[in-house]
Amino acid sequence: QVQLVESGGGLVQSGGSLRLSCSASGHTLKRFAIGWFRQAPGKKREGVSCISGEDGSTYYEDFVKGRFSISRDKANGTGTVYLYMNNLKPEDSAVYYCGADVEGYRCLAAQRAGVLGDRDFDFWGQGTQVTVSS
């Protein structure tokens, strides 16, 4: 069992920035595909971005392209994944979750399909709240 932990959420004004982190206690994430998802009140959870476990390739949904950036820490071996969120908008307000795909290919699948789904991600964190004020 891999317990993911998200951090970095908070309250920010429109146009501001946040950096979210996804890590796992006692495990390295460096070979897992990691996806970021979000869920706003009354809405279904939706994919935001992911990074592949194989080649480090990335995928972004259209509504965050050019504003969000995903990367993986390779220096310390933990494979912590970051989501850099810039030019935040009120509609970005949601609970943000990271999911881990142990087999590592879900992000490649998202790149081919043009959509990031949350099905078949193996482990999840508890989420971190992002609130963007107008």
Backbone bond lengths (Angstrom), bond angles and torsions (degrees), N, CA, C in turn:
res aa  C-N    CA-C-N  psi(-1)  N-CA   C-N-CA  omega(-1)  CA-C   N-CA-C  phi
1 Q - - - 1.459 - - 1.529 109.27 -
2 V 1.314 115.29 130.96 1.454 121.38 178.70 1.519 108.09 -112.84
3 Q 1.306 116.32 121.25 1.460 120.60 179.02 1.522 108.52 -99.68
4 L 1.319 115.43 114.15 1.449 120.03 178.57 1.527 110.21 -86.75
5 V 1.312 114.37 148.36 1.461 120.28 178.61 1.516 108.59 -129.88
6 E 1.316 116.43 121.75 1.456 121.55 174.38 1.522 108.88 -97.99
7 S 1.320 115.08 148.04 1.456 120.83 175.04 1.511 109.20 -151.05
8 G 1.321 115.51 166.51 1.449 120.59 174.92 1.511 115.59 105.78
9 G 1.320 116.78 -4.92 1.456 118.37 178.12 1.516 111.71 -70.00
10 G 1.323 115.55 172.26 1.446 119.96 178.78 1.508 111.47 165.81
11 L 1.317 114.66 -168.30 1.462 122.71 179.35 1.525 108.49 -102.94
12 V 1.318 115.86 128.43 1.455 120.34 -178.99 1.521 108.57 -141.84
13 Q 1.299 116.36 153.02 1.464 120.28 177.59 1.525 110.32 -79.44
14 S 1.308 114.98 157.43 1.454 120.61 177.03 1.529 109.66 -55.63
15 G 1.329 115.76 133.61 1.447 121.56 -176.31 1.513 113.88 92.42
16 G 1.316 116.67 -8.11 1.448 121.09 -179.43 1.510 113.57 -82.10
17 S 1.326 115.63 -175.30 1.462 121.94 -174.89 1.522 110.64 -133.82
18 L 1.308 114.42 152.49 1.459 122.60 172.57 1.517 108.65 -143.62
19 R 1.333 115.55 155.55 1.451 120.79 171.75 1.517 108.58 -121.93
20 L 1.313 116.23 119.36 1.458 121.57 176.05 1.526 109.63 -95.71
21 S 1.318 116.14 146.46 1.461 121.88 178.04 1.520 109.72 -122.46
22 C 1.316 115.35 145.25 1.464 122.25 175.34 1.521 107.16 -128.40
23 S 1.308 116.42 118.53 1.460 120.75 -179.57 1.519 109.31 -137.29
24 A 1.330 115.79 172.85 1.464 120.93 179.21 1.514 108.74 -138.33
25 S 1.302 115.94 128.14 1.456 121.01 179.23 1.520 110.39 -70.88
26 G 1.346 115.65 123.09 1.450 119.67 175.65 1.514 115.55 80.04
27 H 1.336 116.23 3.13 1.468 119.69 179.50 1.516 109.57 -135.65
28 T 1.294 115.31 152.19 1.448 119.37 170.84 1.522 108.80 -97.74
29 L 1.309 114.56 142.48 1.457 119.89 -179.70 1.517 111.95 -101.33
30 K 1.334 116.96 5.51 1.457 118.51 -165.63 1.519 113.68 -66.25
31 R 1.314 119.84 -19.59 1.460 120.17 178.98 1.532 112.37 -103.95
32 F 1.316 116.20 -1.99 1.466 119.16 -179.09 1.526 109.77 -89.04
33 A 1.301 116.51 146.28 1.455 118.65 163.67 1.527 107.00 -76.29
34 I 1.317 115.51 134.46 1.466 120.88 -179.24 1.519 108.48 -119.21
35 G 1.298 115.00 129.47 1.459 120.33 176.87 1.512 110.45 -115.97
36 W 1.323 115.06 144.88 1.457 121.51 171.29 1.528 108.27 -105.60
37 F 1.300 114.40 134.39 1.458 121.71 -179.13 1.521 108.02 -132.19
38 R 1.321 116.04 163.52 1.463 118.52 177.29 1.516 109.67 -144.37
39 Q 1.319 113.73 153.93 1.454 119.61 178.01 1.519 109.20 -140.83
40 A 1.313 114.97 118.24 1.454 121.87 176.40 1.524 108.58 -92.67
41 P 1.327 117.89 157.41 1.473 120.35 -179.18 1.517 111.49 -56.09
42 G 1.334 115.72 130.53 1.448 121.18 178.17 1.505 115.65 77.87
43 K 1.334 116.46 4.44 1.462 120.12 -178.83 1.518 110.52 -120.67
44 K 1.313 114.64 160.34 1.459 119.63 176.71 1.524 109.97 -76.21
45 R 1.327 114.76 155.52 1.467 119.06 175.55 1.521 108.51 -67.65
46 E 1.338 115.50 136.83 1.459 120.32 -179.25 1.516 110.66 -128.96
47 G 1.315 114.46 149.88 1.447 119.94 177.09 1.515 111.33 -73.29
48 V 1.319 115.89 148.20 1.463 122.21 179.73 1.528 110.58 -118.48
49 S 1.329 115.87 -54.06 1.460 120.66 -175.49 1.515 108.18 -163.00
50 C 1.320 116.15 161.11 1.466 119.86 176.22 1.510 109.63 -152.14
51 I 1.321 114.59 162.32 1.460 121.85 175.95 1.515 107.50 -132.46
52 S 1.318 115.44 133.62 1.458 121.16 -174.93 1.514 111.56 -72.95
53 G 1.318 115.72 149.32 1.453 120.95 175.40 1.512 112.38 -82.10
54 E 1.325 117.23 -18.98 1.454 120.30 -175.96 1.520 112.51 -85.68
55 D 1.319 115.44 -59.31 1.458 118.44 -171.44 1.524 113.35 -119.42
56 G 1.332 116.52 4.19 1.455 118.96 179.14 1.510 113.93 75.38
57 S 1.327 116.78 10.11 1.460 118.60 178.27 1.522 109.56 -69.22
58 T 1.306 115.56 157.54 1.458 120.61 -172.38 1.515 111.55 -126.43
59 Y 1.312 113.44 164.38 1.460 120.93 177.80 1.519 107.97 -144.32
60 Y 1.340 115.42 141.73 1.458 121.35 177.06 1.515 110.03 -132.66
61 E 1.304 115.91 139.02 1.453 118.37 170.97 1.533 108.38 -71.41
62 D 1.320 115.64 154.28 1.465 120.33 -174.11 1.523 112.59 -57.28
63 F 1.325 117.34 -35.04 1.458 118.87 -173.15 1.535 113.49 -73.46
64 V 1.345 117.62 -5.81 1.463 119.59 176.10 1.521 112.44 -121.41
65 K 1.316 117.30 -4.62 1.458 119.66 -179.48 1.516 110.52 -58.30
66 G 1.331 115.00 134.80 1.457 120.64 -179.93 1.514 113.56 84.62
67 R 1.324 117.32 -10.92 1.473 120.22 179.97 1.525 111.37 -116.39
68 F 1.318 117.63 -37.01 1.466 122.55 -178.27 1.523 109.85 -105.71
69 S 1.323 114.85 150.78 1.460 120.76 177.25 1.527 108.63 -140.87
70 I 1.333 116.09 134.60 1.462 120.91 179.86 1.518 108.96 -112.59
71 S 1.317 116.16 141.39 1.456 120.02 177.81 1.520 109.74 -151.62
72 R 1.327 114.27 164.66 1.456 120.29 -179.07 1.514 109.04 -122.48
73 D 1.321 116.99 135.41 1.457 122.62 177.56 1.525 108.56 -76.49
74 K 1.324 116.48 117.35 1.458 120.39 -179.88 1.521 111.77 -103.06
75 A 1.308 117.11 -7.80 1.457 120.21 -170.47 1.523 112.97 -76.47
76 N 1.326 117.64 -40.17 1.457 118.65 -171.86 1.523 113.82 -104.45
77 G 1.290 117.79 5.16 1.453 120.27 175.28 1.505 116.42 82.20
78 T 1.322 117.91 -7.86 1.457 119.16 -177.76 1.526 112.31 -80.53
79 G 1.336 115.70 -22.45 1.460 118.64 -178.73 1.512 113.43 70.98
80 T 1.333 116.95 22.00 1.466 120.10 178.85 1.529 109.40 -55.64
81 V 1.310 114.80 135.70 1.464 120.43 -179.21 1.519 109.01 -108.30
82 Y 1.323 114.40 135.57 1.455 120.97 -178.77 1.530 109.75 -114.22
83 L 1.305 114.38 145.99 1.457 121.11 170.98 1.518 107.16 -121.02
84 Y 1.331 114.97 109.94 1.455 121.16 178.04 1.522 107.46 -89.85
85 M 1.316 114.92 122.13 1.466 120.08 -176.25 1.529 108.45 -116.91
86 N 1.311 116.08 115.37 1.454 122.02 -179.07 1.518 110.00 -116.66
87 N 1.326 115.38 162.04 1.463 121.58 179.27 1.535 110.34 48.35
88 L 1.306 115.76 50.66 1.457 120.69 -176.91 1.522 111.46 -66.31
89 K 1.321 114.02 145.83 1.453 121.56 -179.60 1.523 109.37 -120.00
90 P 1.319 117.53 157.18 1.479 118.71 178.45 1.528 112.93 -55.08
91 E 1.315 117.12 -32.69 1.466 119.49 -179.91 1.528 113.17 -72.59
92 D 1.322 117.49 -6.43 1.459 120.89 173.36 1.532 112.03 -82.41
93 S 1.315 116.96 -7.24 1.460 120.99 -179.47 1.517 110.09 -63.72
94 A 1.324 115.80 127.16 1.463 121.57 -177.54 1.522 108.66 -179.20
95 V 1.313 115.67 171.90 1.459 120.57 166.20 1.517 106.84 -87.51
96 Y 1.307 115.80 127.17 1.451 121.60 -178.03 1.531 109.04 -102.83
97 Y 1.314 114.76 131.02 1.461 122.47 -179.36 1.522 109.73 -120.19
98 C 1.325 115.63 147.00 1.455 118.03 167.33 1.532 108.77 -110.63
99 G 1.305 114.06 144.96 1.454 122.06 178.34 1.518 109.92 -124.83
100 A 1.311 116.78 147.00 1.466 121.71 -179.30 1.516 110.51 -115.72
101 D 1.308 114.91 130.41 1.459 122.29 174.08 1.517 107.79 -105.93
102 V 1.306 116.18 109.67 1.462 121.24 -173.79 1.527 111.61 -63.17
103 E 1.310 116.81 -38.07 1.463 119.56 -177.96 1.520 111.36 -73.24
104 G 1.326 118.05 -19.63 1.448 121.38 169.35 1.516 117.52 86.10
105 Y 1.337 118.49 4.84 1.464 117.33 -173.75 1.516 114.34 -113.44
106 R 1.318 118.36 3.77 1.476 120.22 -177.46 1.519 112.02 -64.42
107 C 1.335 116.54 -32.36 1.458 118.17 179.24 1.521 110.80 -71.95
108 L 1.325 117.48 -36.36 1.460 120.03 174.89 1.526 109.80 -61.47
109 A 1.323 115.67 -38.55 1.458 119.84 178.18 1.527 110.79 -64.14
110 A 1.319 116.34 -39.37 1.464 120.08 178.34 1.519 110.97 -64.20
111 Q 1.324 116.85 -39.40 1.464 120.47 178.50 1.525 110.77 -61.52
112 R 1.312 116.88 -38.97 1.471 120.66 -179.25 1.519 111.04 -73.37
113 A 1.323 115.53 -39.51 1.468 119.91 -174.80 1.519 112.82 -83.38
114 G 1.331 117.05 -22.35 1.459 120.48 -177.55 1.514 113.29 78.26
115 V 1.329 116.26 20.50 1.459 120.49 176.65 1.523 108.14 -157.35
116 L 1.315 116.24 142.54 1.461 121.76 178.87 1.525 108.91 -103.66
117 G 1.325 115.96 109.70 1.455 121.54 177.03 1.515 111.27 -98.11
118 D 1.337 116.01 156.46 1.463 118.52 -177.28 1.524 113.13 -94.38
119 R 1.312 116.20 -1.04 1.458 118.58 -179.74 1.522 110.10 -68.10
120 D 1.293 116.81 141.35 1.465 123.98 174.06 1.514 114.46 75.62
121 F 1.321 119.03 6.28 1.456 118.23 167.40 1.530 106.25 -76.54
122 D 1.319 115.79 135.96 1.455 120.39 -166.84 1.523 114.69 -84.60
123 F 1.316 116.57 -37.02 1.459 120.35 -175.33 1.526 109.53 -133.27
124 W 1.326 114.65 151.27 1.459 121.32 -175.84 1.515 111.33 -137.04
125 G 1.324 114.21 151.92 1.444 119.48 171.34 1.515 111.18 -91.74
126 Q 1.323 115.35 -179.22 1.462 121.85 -177.63 1.524 112.11 -84.80
127 G 1.307 116.55 -14.67 1.460 120.17 178.20 1.515 113.28 96.71
128 T 1.315 114.93 155.70 1.461 121.84 175.98 1.529 107.87 -135.31
129 Q 1.317 115.87 135.27 1.457 121.20 -174.22 1.526 110.58 -81.93
130 V 1.317 115.27 131.21 1.458 122.24 172.01 1.520 107.81 -117.94
131 T 1.317 115.62 124.07 1.467 120.53 178.73 1.513 108.44 -125.84
132 V 1.318 115.43 124.52 1.466 121.19 -179.43 1.521 107.87 -114.26
133 S 1.307 115.90 119.22 1.459 120.48 -179.22 1.520 110.33 -91.96
134 S 1.305 115.63 147.95 1.471 120.11 -178.38 1.518 111.55 -88.12
